Structures are given as C-alpha cells and as structure tokens.
Amino acid sequence: MNLSNEIAKILTEMLEETGRAEIKRNEFAQQLGCVPSQINYVISSRFTPERGYTVESQRGGGGYIKITRINYNTKEQILMHIINSIGESISEQSAKAIIINLNHRELLEAEKAKIMLAAINENCYKSVPAEYRGRIRAAIFKQMLLA
C-alpha cells in the first residue's frame, strides 16, 4: 500500500471511530516517516467538501488539523450544502467527486448519476471559451441537483 493510501486509511479509521479525526500534522508525519506536506496532500485531495468532509486547521506550535464528516438529517440538507459550496464555478473533477459521493451514499441513483456525469463532462463544453466552462458547468450542475 502506498503512503497516501495508508494516511487516508488511518484518517478514515479515526473518522469511523469518533466521527472526527484530529491530528497534529508534524507529529503525525513523524510517526509515519513522511514529510508534513504529504499529509496536506492527502487531506486536500481526499477529504474535501465534495466528498462530504469539512477540514479545520490551526497553524503554529500547538496547531492541529481536524477533519469532520458532514452529517445532515435529510437529503435536502445535504443537497443545499453542496449547492452552496459549489459557488459560481466548478471543475469537472470536483463535480464528478460530488456525484460519485452522492451515489456512494445512496442519495443519487446510478442512472441519474450517469446522466449527471455526462452533463458535466468537459467534452460537452469544448465549444465554450475555457474561461466560461466552469461557470456554465456550475449553473447546469446546480439545476440538476435541484431537480
């Protein structure tokens, strides 16, 4: 198992046990024999709002990183959180992560997920100037989530 997967596995296990993972980045990196930036990479790529997590950090000697799984009571609350977190623009990669997460959590049926993945695919936006693609994708994606 590579180091990034090992870090993600440890953090995921912490989240499953207590509902949150709180670490001191430098100490955690020392325990695993890696550089602190490796911890940052794993957190920023695998524990994102699109995947249902919030990350809080405090820098300095007594600093920490706290990861919490977003738990809402209803599907509507989850969708509104996602819509609000999208902002005015979204990349294909971020939209894809949201769709996969919703499907994984059984909040989006497989067939609907496939249609949404097709609609956010970069190939759909080739005729649109690059600087507008994310904005158009975000508007379409938000409407699909609302529908």
C-alpha positions, 0 to 999 in steps of 0.5 A: 500500500502506498503512503497516501493510501495508508494516511487516508486509511488511518484518517478514515479509521479515526473518522469511523471511530469518533466521527472526527479525526484530529491530528497534529500534522508534524507529529503525525508525519513523524510517526509515519516517516513522511514529510508534513506536506504529504499529509496536506496532500492527502487531506486536500485531495481526499477529504474535501467538501465534495466528498462530504468532509469539512477540514479545520486547521490551526497553524503554529506550535500547538496547531492541529488539523481536524477533519469532520464528516458532514452529517445532515438529517435529510437529503435536502440538507445535504443537497443545499450544502453542496449547492452552496459550496459549489459557488459560481464555478466548478471543475469537472473533477470536483463535480464528478467527486460530488456525484460519485459521493452522492451515489456512494451514499445512496442519495443519487441513483446510478442512472441519474448519476450517469446522466449527471456525469455526462452533463458535466463532462468537459467534452460537452463544453469544448465549444465554450471559451475555457474561461466560461466552462466552469461557470456554465458547468456550475449553473447546469450542475446546480439545476440538476441537483435541484431537480 
